[in-house]
Amino acid sequence: MTESAMVDKIKDSWAKYKDSRHKIAGDYYYDEFVQGVLNNQIIKIRINHFDVYLQKHLGEFSTSYLKRLINRCIYEVISSIKGGGFAYMANKENRINWCFA
């Protein structure tokens, strides 16, 4: 699977997720990303929110590749929500920080 295809699969997974506080699919991660960047906080990404296929494949990647992949996903989501300028500045100022929870 290409990197672009993997990015799309991850973003699709986030776009489908909802919980009791976020009734609209996707809002959970959209809120987490924007608030994380605005408040310069670590964004917690839950591995169990991914399907089994993604969980398996993400575990096979090197740490550096996985970091680049998730950063790209978050960047693209933030860009679609807040615009390219906002995402560019967030990236330039190293405000896209995340960890698996």
C-alpha positions as CSV (number, residue, x, y, z in Angstrom):
1,M,0.0,0.0,0.0
2,T,1.3,3.4,-0.9
3,E,1.9,6.1,1.7
4,S,-0.9,8.2,0.2
5,A,-3.3,5.2,0.4
6,M,-2.3,4.6,4.0
7,V,-2.9,8.3,4.9
8,D,-6.3,8.1,3.3
9,K,-7.2,5.0,5.3
10,I,-6.1,6.6,8.6
11,K,-8.0,9.8,7.8
12,D,-11.1,7.7,6.9
13,S,-10.9,5.9,10.2
14,W,-10.8,9.2,12.1
15,A,-13.6,10.6,10.0
16,K,-15.9,7.7,11.0
17,Y,-15.2,7.8,14.7
18,K,-17.7,9.2,17.1
19,D,-18.4,8.9,20.9
20,S,-21.0,9.9,23.4
21,R,-19.6,13.5,23.5
22,H,-19.1,13.8,19.7
23,K,-22.3,12.6,18.0
24,I,-21.2,13.6,14.5
25,A,-18.6,11.2,13.0
26,G,-15.2,12.8,12.7
27,D,-15.8,15.5,15.3
28,Y,-13.8,13.7,18.0
29,Y,-10.5,13.9,16.1
30,Y,-11.2,17.2,14.5
31,D,-11.6,18.7,17.9
32,E,-8.6,16.9,19.3
33,F,-6.4,18.1,16.5
34,V,-7.5,21.7,16.5
35,Q,-7.4,22.1,20.3
36,G,-4.0,20.3,20.4
37,V,-2.5,22.6,17.9
38,L,-4.1,25.8,19.3
39,N,-3.1,24.9,22.9
40,N,0.3,23.4,21.9
41,Q,-0.7,20.1,23.7
42,I,0.0,16.5,22.8
43,I,-2.8,15.0,20.8
44,K,-3.7,11.5,22.0
45,I,-4.5,9.0,19.3
46,R,-6.1,5.8,20.4
47,I,-4.9,2.8,18.6
48,N,-8.1,0.9,19.3
49,H,-10.0,3.5,17.2
50,F,-8.4,2.0,14.1
51,D,-9.7,-1.1,12.5
52,V,-7.8,-4.4,12.9
53,Y,-6.2,-4.0,9.4
54,L,-4.7,-0.6,10.3
55,Q,-3.6,-1.7,13.7
56,K,-1.7,-4.6,12.2
57,H,0.0,-2.5,9.5
58,L,0.9,0.4,11.8
59,G,2.7,-2.0,14.1
60,E,4.9,-3.1,11.2
61,F,6.3,0.4,10.4
62,S,9.5,1.9,11.7
63,T,9.1,4.6,14.3
64,S,10.3,7.4,12.0
65,Y,8.0,6.3,9.2
66,L,5.0,6.1,11.5
67,K,5.8,9.5,12.9
68,R,5.9,11.0,9.4
69,L,2.8,9.2,8.4
70,I,0.7,10.3,11.3
71,N,2.1,13.9,11.1
72,R,1.0,14.0,7.5
73,C,-2.5,12.7,8.4
74,I,-2.9,15.3,11.1
75,Y,-1.6,18.1,8.8
76,E,-4.0,17.2,6.1
77,V,-7.0,17.1,8.4
78,I,-6.1,20.4,10.0
79,S,-5.6,21.9,6.6
80,S,-9.1,20.8,5.5
81,I,-10.6,22.2,8.7
82,K,-8.8,25.4,9.3
83,G,-7.1,26.0,6.0
84,G,-3.6,25.5,4.5
85,G,-2.1,28.6,6.1
86,F,-3.1,27.5,9.6
87,A,-1.7,24.0,9.0
88,Y,1.5,25.4,7.5
89,M,2.1,27.6,10.6
90,A,1.3,24.7,13.0
91,N,3.8,22.5,11.2
92,K,6.4,25.2,11.0
93,E,6.1,26.0,14.7
94,N,6.2,22.3,15.6
95,R,2.8,22.4,17.1
96,I,1.7,19.1,15.7
97,N,2.6,16.8,18.6
98,W,0.9,13.4,19.2
99,C,1.3,10.1,21.0
100,F,-0.5,6.8,20.9
101,A,-2.7,6.3,23.9
